[in-house]
Every structure is written in C-alpha cells, then in structure tokens.
Amino acid sequence: MKIEALTDETIIVELSDDDMKNLNITYEEMDYSKVETKRVIWTILSRARRTLGRELDTSGRLFVEAMRCESGGCVLFFSVDREEKSRRKNKRYLVKKGEYITCEFENADVMMNCAKHLYKSCCESRLYSLDNKYRLLVRPLTGAAGVKNCLNEFGKIIGESAMLTEFTDEHWHCLIKEGAVNLLSSGKEAS
C-alpha cells in the first residue's frame, strides 16, 4: 500500500492486487453503502494516519474516488471539501470514475515513443487503429496534467469522455484491449 499526501485535504492511496486481497475486497465490490467498503476505507484512513503522522480531517464531506488499475489493484483519492464542512457534516461519497483520455497519432513510431514516456503513468490503456492512424486511450494513475502534456507532445488529444471511448471501441479496430502502454513500452509484440 503506497500512501501519499497531495495537500492537507487530499491523499492518494495505491493498492496493489495483494493489498486488495488482504483487505478482502475487489474493485467491483466497492460501494460506500456496503458495510465492508466502509470498513476498508476506515482501515486505509487509519493506515494513512500512521504513515503520514497526521489525520485527514473527515468531519466534513469526504470524497473517495476509486480508479481500477490493470495490475488488479486500484488507486483511491481521498479529499475533504472544507466549504462543505459546515453544511453537510459526516457525508461520505465513493465515486468510481476517470474517463479515458483519447489521443490520436499519425504513425506507430511516434505512438510507441509516447508509450515509453508514459510508462508507469497510466492505470489503464488501450490501443486502436484505423486507416493507418492510431488511437491510444489512457486513464492516468496520477498526474493527469503530466500525462496530457506528454500525449500532446507526441500526438493530438481528441477528448476525454465515455462517449468518445465507446465510439472508438465501436468504429476503430482494437489492437490491445488492456495494458497497451506497458506492452508498447516493453517492445513486445501483441498477441
């Protein structure tokens, strides 16, 4: 379990597949209305308190954003909205989100070079082709701004929406459905 404080109100926790197994939960089972999910979140916050040497103030509105990782684990972003503290005490929200960023490339060499720069920056990634062009869809693990800067340096960002992801999935030929960035950066051939 990797725990990092981004600000006084925000922490990020990266859970490996083994961490998820030790906590006895899967990404699909995460739902804040379930007692088991609440237990996991409070266990993680307790571990974060020990690791960081301070508490995340959870007296106000606590947002928990979960993003699945290709490795089987997930990344959790915990944040407290200070302005909401006085109006809505003790509200908790777990959101599973993070749309794919869709980037288009004119050729495979440029796209593969981009993948090498993105290695370890993406949680999920897919690769598509159509008419000698390539689309790389990435969901950032952390630092979305850095990922977008890298994508813009090598290609052209088309957008960031579920509808664009669905359109690409329907109309483009899928070359690599999972782990595209990792596979491309390793130089191995897709099966």
Phi and psi in degrees as GROMACS dihedral restraints (atoms count N, CA, C in turn):
[ dihedral_restraints ]
;  ai    aj    ak    al  type     phi  dphi    fc
    3     4     5     6     1  -107.0    20    10
    4     5     6     7     1   124.6    20    10
    6     7     8     9     1  -121.7    20    10
    7     8     9    10     1   130.7    20    10
    9    10    11    12     1  -140.7    20    10
   10    11    12    13     1   135.4    20    10
   12    13    14    15     1   -90.6    20    10
   13    14    15    16     1   121.3    20    10
   15    16    17    18     1   -87.0    20    10
   16    17    18    19     1   -41.5    20    10
   18    19    20    21     1  -145.6    20    10
   19    20    21    22     1  -177.4    20    10
   21    22    23    24     1   -65.1    20    10
   22    23    24    25     1   -26.8    20    10
   24    25    26    27     1  -104.0    20    10
   25    26    27    28     1    -1.7    20    10
   27    28    29    30     1  -136.1    20    10
   28    29    30    31     1   131.6    20    10
   30    31    32    33     1  -130.9    20    10
   31    32    33    34     1   155.1    20    10
   33    34    35    36     1  -122.0    20    10
   34    35    36    37     1   135.0    20    10
   36    37    38    39     1  -126.4    20    10
   37    38    39    40     1   123.3    20    10
   39    40    41    42     1  -102.7    20    10
   40    41    42    43     1   119.6    20    10
   42    43    44    45     1  -105.8    20    10
   43    44    45    46     1   127.0    20    10
   45    46    47    48     1   -79.5    20    10
   46    47    48    49     1   173.7    20    10
   48    49    50    51     1   -59.2    20    10
   49    50    51    52     1   -41.3    20    10
   51    52    53    54     1   -64.4    20    10
   52    53    54    55     1   -39.7    20    10
   54    55    56    57     1   -59.5    20    10
   55    56    57    58     1   -43.4    20    10
   57    58    59    60     1   -62.1    20    10
   58    59    60    61     1   -41.8    20    10
   60    61    62    63     1   -64.9    20    10
   61    62    63    64     1   -42.0    20    10
   63    64    65    66     1   -64.4    20    10
   64    65    66    67     1   -32.9    20    10
   66    67    68    69     1   -83.1    20    10
   67    68    69    70     1    -6.6    20    10
   69    70    71    72     1    59.7    20    10
   70    71    72    73     1    48.7    20    10
   72    73    74    75     1  -149.1    20    10
   73    74    75    76     1   153.3    20    10
   75    76    77    78     1  -116.4    20    10
   76    77    78    79     1   164.9    20    10
   78    79    80    81     1   -59.9    20    10
   79    80    81    82     1   -41.3    20    10
   81    82    83    84     1   -63.8    20    10
   82    83    84    85     1   -30.1    20    10
   84    85    86    87     1   -81.3    20    10
   85    86    87    88     1   -13.1    20    10
   87    88    89    90     1   -67.0    20    10
   88    89    90    91     1   118.8    20    10
   90    91    92    93     1  -160.5    20    10
   91    92    93    94     1   117.7    20    10
   93    94    95    96     1   -65.1    20    10
   94    95    96    97     1   -13.6    20    10
   96    97    98    99     1   -77.6    20    10
   97    98    99   100     1   -10.0    20    10
   99   100   101   102     1   -95.5    20    10
  100   101   102   103     1   138.3    20    10
  102   103   104   105     1   -59.2    20    10
  103   104   105   106     1   -39.6    20    10
  105   106   107   108     1   -63.3    20    10
  106   107   108   109     1   -39.7    20    10
  108   109   110   111     1   -65.8    20    10
  109   110   111   112     1   -42.1    20    10
  111   112   113   114     1   -60.1    20    10
  112   113   114   115     1   -41.5    20    10
  114   115   116   117     1   -60.6    20    10
  115   116   117   118     1   -44.7    20    10
  117   118   119   120     1   -63.4    20    10
  118   119   120   121     1   -45.6    20    10
  120   121   122   123     1   -61.9    20    10
  121   122   123   124     1   -44.0    20    10
  123   124   125   126     1   -69.7    20    10
  124   125   126   127     1   -31.4    20    10
  126   127   128   129     1   -64.7    20    10
  127   128   129   130     1   -44.6    20    10
  129   130   131   132     1   -65.1    20    10
  130   131   132   133     1   -43.4    20    10
  132   133   134   135     1   -63.9    20    10
  133   134   135   136     1   -36.1    20    10
  135   136   137   138     1   -64.8    20    10
  136   137   138   139     1   -43.6    20    10
  138   139   140   141     1   -64.4    20    10
  139   140   141   142     1   -39.3    20    10
  141   142   143   144     1   -62.9    20    10
  142   143   144   145     1   -40.4    20    10
  144   145   146   147     1   -60.0    20    10
  145   146   147   148     1   -45.0    20    10
  147   148   149   150     1   -66.7    20    10
  148   149   150   151     1   -41.6    20    10
  150   151   152   153     1   -68.1    20    10
  151   152   153   154     1   -44.6    20    10
  153   154   155   156     1   -86.9    20    10
  154   155   156   157     1   -16.4    20    10
  156   157   158   159     1    75.9    20    10
  157   158   159   160     1    19.0    20    10
  159   160   161   162     1  -159.7    20    10
  160   161   162   163     1   162.7    20    10
  162   163   164   165     1   -92.2    20    10
  163   164   165   166     1   148.6    20    10
  165   166   167   168     1   -88.0    20    10
  166   167   168   169     1   121.9    20    10
  168   169   170   171     1   -65.8    20    10
  169   170   171   172     1   106.8    20    10
  171   172   173   174     1  -105.4    20    10
  172   173   174   175     1    22.0    20    10
  174   175   176   177     1   -77.9    20    10
  175   176   177   178     1   -17.1    20    10
  177   178   179   180     1  -104.2    20    10
  178   179   180   181     1  -149.8    20    10
  180   181   182   183     1   -79.5    20    10
  181   182   183   184     1   115.3    20    10
  183   184   185   186     1  -100.4    20    10
  184   185   186   187     1   124.3    20    10
  186   187   188   189     1  -105.0    20    10
  187   188   189   190     1   134.5    20    10
  189   190   191   192     1  -125.2    20    10
  190   191   192   193     1   117.7    20    10
  192   193   194   195     1  -108.3    20    10
  193   194   195   196     1   126.3    20    10
  195   196   197   198     1  -111.4    20    10
  196   197   198   199     1   135.0    20    10
  198   199   200   201     1  -129.7    20    10
  199   200   201   202     1   128.5    20    10
  201   202   203   204     1   -70.3    20    10
  202   203   204   205     1   144.6    20    10
  204   205   206   207     1  -109.1    20    10
  205   206   207   208     1   149.0    20    10
  207   208   209   210     1   -61.7    20    10
  208   209   210   211     1   -26.0    20    10
  210   211   212   213     1   -73.7    20    10
  211   212   213   214     1    -7.3    20    10
  213   214   215   216     1   104.7    20    10
  214   215   216   217     1   -15.5    20    10
  216   217   218   219     1   -88.9    20    10
  217   218   219   220     1  -160.0    20    10
  219   220   221   222     1  -156.1    20    10
  220   221   222   223     1   167.4    20    10
  222   223   224   225     1  -116.4    20    10
  223   224   225   226     1   132.4    20    10
  225   226   227   228     1  -115.7    20    10
  226   227   228   229     1   129.7    20    10
  228   229   230   231     1  -106.7    20    10
  229   230   231   232     1   120.6    20    10
  231   232   233   234     1  -106.4    20    10
  232   233   234   235     1   127.9    20    10
  234   235   236   237     1  -144.8    20    10
  235   236   237   238     1   147.9    20    10
  237   238   239   240     1  -115.3    20    10
  238   239   240   241     1   131.3    20    10
  240   241   242   243     1   -91.9    20    10
  241   242   243   244     1   105.3    20    10
  243   244   245   246     1   -61.4    20    10
  244   245   246   247     1   -36.7    20    10
  246   247   248   249     1   -67.4    20    10
  247   248   249   250     1   -26.0    20    10
  249   250   251   252     1   -84.8    20    10
  250   251   252   253     1    -8.7    20    10
  252   253   254   255     1   -55.3    20    10
  253   254   255   256     1   -50.8    20    10
  255   256   257   258     1   -72.7    20    10
  256   257   258   259     1   -26.2    20    10
  258   259   260   261     1   -88.2    20    10
  259   260   261   262     1   -36.2    20    10
  261   262   263   264     1  -136.0    20    10
  262   263   264   265     1    79.9    20    10
  264   265   266   267     1   -68.9    20    10
  265   266   267   268     1   142.9    20    10
  267   268   269   270     1    58.8    20    10
  268   269   270   271     1    26.2    20    10
  270   271   272   273     1   -85.1    20    10
  271   272   273   274     1   139.4    20    10
  273   274   275   276     1  -127.2    20    10
  274   275   276   277     1   138.5    20    10
  276   277   278   279     1  -134.2    20    10
  277   278   279   280     1   129.7    20    10
  279   280   281   282     1  -113.8    20    10
  280   281   282   283     1   120.1    20    10
  282   283   284   285     1  -120.3    20    10
  283   284   285   286     1   129.4    20    10
  285   286   287   288     1  -101.6    20    10
  286   287   288   289     1   109.2    20    10
  288   289   290   291     1  -156.6    20    10
  289   290   291   292     1  -170.8    20    10
  291   292   293   294     1   117.6    20    10
  292   293   294   295     1    92.8    20    10
  294   295   296   297     1   -73.8    20    10
  295   296   297   298     1   155.6    20    10
  297   298   299   300     1   -68.4    20    10
  298   299   300   301     1   142.2    20    10
  300   301   302   303     1   -91.8    20    10
  301   302   303   304     1   125.2    20    10
  303   304   305   306     1  -101.9    20    10
  304   305   306   307     1   123.1    20    10
  306   307   308   309     1  -126.3    20    10
  307   308   309   310     1   137.4    20    10
  309   310   311   312     1  -108.8    20    10
  310   311   312   313     1   141.7    20    10
  312   313   314   315     1  -126.4    20    10
  313   314   315   316     1   145.2    20    10
  315   316   317   318     1   -77.5    20    10
  316   317   318   319     1   -26.9    20    10
  318   319   320   321     1  -150.5    20    10
  319   320   321   322     1   165.5    20    10
  321   322   323   324     1   -69.0    20    10
  322   323   324   325     1   -35.7    20    10
  324   325   326   327     1   -61.9    20    10
  325   326   327   328     1   -46.3    20    10
  327   328   329   330     1   -64.1    20    10
  328   329   330   331     1   -42.6    20    10
  330   331   332   333     1   -63.0    20    10
  331   332   333   334     1   -42.1    20    10
  333   334   335   336     1   -68.3    20    10
  334   335   336   337     1   -35.9    20    10
  336   337   338   339     1   -64.0    20    10
  337   338   339   340     1   -40.2    20    10
  339   340   341   342     1   -62.2    20    10
  340   341   342   343     1   -44.3    20    10
  342   343   344   345     1   -58.6    20    10
  343   344   345   346     1   -38.9    20    10
  345   346   347   348     1   -63.8    20    10
  346   347   348   349     1   -35.8    20    10
  348   349   350   351     1   -74.7    20    10
  349   350   351   352     1   -26.5    20    10
  351   352   353   354     1   -86.8    20    10
  352   353   354   355     1    -9.9    20    10
  354   355   356   357     1   -49.7    20    10
  355   356   357   358     1   130.8    20    10
  357   358   359   360     1    73.8    20    10
  358   359   360   361     1     4.1    20    10
  360   361   362   363     1  -100.0    20    10
  361   362   363   364     1    -9.4    20    10
  363   364   365   366     1  -116.2    20    10
  364   365   366   367     1   143.2    20    10
  366   367   368   369     1   -88.9    20    10
  367   368   369   370     1   -44.6    20    10
  369   370   371   372     1  -135.6    20    10
  370   371   372   373     1   146.6    20    10
  372   373   374   375     1  -154.8    20    10
  373   374   375   376     1   146.3    20    10
  375   376   377   378     1  -134.9    20    10
  376   377   378   379     1   155.0    20    10
  378   379   380   381     1  -128.8    20    10
  379   380   381   382     1   134.4    20    10
  381   382   383   384     1  -131.2    20    10
  382   383   384   385     1   159.8    20    10
  384   385   386   387     1  -138.6    20    10
  385   386   387   388     1   153.5    20    10
  387   388   389   390     1  -164.1    20    10
  388   389   390   391     1   125.5    20    10
  390   391   392   393     1    49.9    20    10
  391   392   393   394     1    50.4    20    10
  393   394   395   396     1    63.0    20    10
  394   395   396   397     1    18.7    20    10
  396   397   398   399     1  -115.8    20    10
  397   398   399   400     1   159.4    20    10
  399   400   401   402     1  -126.2    20    10
  400   401   402   403     1   144.3    20    10
  402   403   404   405     1  -122.3    20    10
  403   404   405   406     1   125.2    20    10
  405   406   407   408     1  -108.3    20    10
  406   407   408   409     1   123.5    20    10
  408   409   410   411     1  -106.9    20    10
  409   410   411   412     1   123.0    20    10
  411   412   413   414     1  -128.5    20    10
  412   413   414   415     1   144.4    20    10
  414   415   416   417     1  -117.7    20    10
  415   416   417   418     1   108.5    20    10
  417   418   419   420     1   -63.6    20    10
  418   419   420   421     1   143.1    20    10
  420   421   422   423     1   -78.6    20    10
  421   422   423   424     1   -51.8    20    10
  423   424   425   426     1  -145.9    20    10
  424   425   426   427     1   164.8    20    10
  426   427   428   429     1    60.2    20    10
  427   428   429   430     1    56.5    20    10
  429   430   431   432     1   -57.4    20    10
  430   431   432   433     1   -34.8    20    10
  432   433   434   435     1   -63.4    20    10
  433   434   435   436     1   -42.6    20    10
  435   436   437   438     1   -64.8    20    10
  436   437   438   439     1   -39.0    20    10
  438   439   440   441     1   -63.9    20    10
  439   440   441   442     1   -44.9    20    10
  441   442   443   444     1   -63.5    20    10
  442   443   444   445     1   -39.8    20    10
  444   445   446   447     1   -61.1    20    10
  445   446   447   448     1   -42.9    20    10
  447   448   449   450     1   -64.4    20    10
  448   449   450   451     1   -45.4    20    10
  450   451   452   453     1   -60.5    20    10
  451   452   453   454     1   -42.8    20    10
  453   454   455   456     1   -66.7    20    10
  454   455   456   457     1   -30.0    20    10
  456   457   458   459     1   -67.5    20    10
  457   458   459   460     1   -36.1    20    10
  459   460   461   462     1  -102.4    20    10
  460   461   462   463     1   -28.3    20    10
  462   463   464   465     1  -141.9    20    10
  463   464   465   466     1  -155.1    20    10
  465   466   467   468     1  -128.0    20    10
  466   467   468   469     1   119.5    20    10
  468   469   470   471     1   -71.2    20    10
  469   470   471   472     1   124.9    20    10
  471   472   473   474     1   -88.2    20    10
  472   473   474   475     1   -36.7    20    10
  474   475   476   477     1   167.8    20    10
  475   476   477   478     1  -172.6    20    10
  477   478   479   480     1  -150.7    20    10
  478   479   480   481     1    79.8    20    10
  480   481   482   483     1  -154.0    20    10
  481   482   483   484     1   156.3    20    10
  483   484   485   486     1   -63.0    20    10
  484   485   486   487     1   -36.1    20    10
  486   487   488   489     1   -64.9    20    10
  487   488   489   490     1   -41.9    20    10
  489   490   491   492     1   -65.7    20    10
  490   491   492   493     1   -38.9    20    10
  492   493   494   495     1   -62.4    20    10
  493   494   495   496     1   -45.2    20    10
  495   496   497   498     1   -64.3    20    10
  496   497   498   499     1   -41.3    20    10
  498   499   500   501     1   -61.1    20    10
  499   500   501   502     1   -47.8    20    10
  501   502   503   504     1   -61.3    20    10
  502   503   504   505     1   -43.3    20    10
  504   505   506   507     1   -62.6    20    10
  505   506   507   508     1   -35.0    20    10
  507   508   509   510     1   -81.9    20    10
  508   509   510   511     1   -38.3    20    10
  510   511   512   513     1  -105.6    20    10
  511   512   513   514     1   -14.8    20    10
  513   514   515   516     1  -105.3    20    10
  514   515   516   517     1   157.6    20    10
  516   517   518   519     1   -85.9    20    10
  517   518   519   520     1   122.4    20    10
  519   520   521   522     1   -78.8    20    10
  520   521   522   523     1   120.3    20    10
  522   523   524   525     1   -93.9    20    10
  523   524   525   526     1   -41.6    20    10
  525   526   527   528     1  -137.9    20    10
  526   527   528   529     1   114.6    20    10
  528   529   530   531     1   -80.4    20    10
  529   530   531   532     1   -31.6    20    10
  531   532   533   534     1  -140.5    20    10
  532   533   534   535     1   141.6    20    10
  534   535   536   537     1    70.0    20    10
  535   536   537   538     1    31.9    20    10
  537   538   539   540     1   -59.9    20    10
  538   539   540   541     1   -46.7    20    10
  540   541   542   543     1   -61.8    20    10
  541   542   543   544     1   -45.5    20    10
  543   544   545   546     1   -62.1    20    10
  544   545   546   547     1   -44.2    20    10
  546   547   548   549     1   -65.6    20    10
  547   548   549   550     1   -45.0    20    10
  549   550   551   552     1   -66.5    20    10
  550   551   552   553     1   -38.7    20    10
  552   553   554   555     1   -72.4    20    10
  553   554   555   556     1   -22.1    20    10
  555   556   557   558     1   -83.7    20    10
  556   557   558   559     1   -14.6    20    10
  558   559   560   561     1    79.4    20    10
  559   560   561   562     1     8.7    20    10
  561   562   563   564     1   -82.3    20    10
  562   563   564   565     1   155.8    20    10
  564   565   566   567     1   -82.2    20    10
  565   566   567   568     1   142.2    20    10
  567   568   569   570     1   -72.9    20    10
  568   569   570   571     1   144.1    20    10
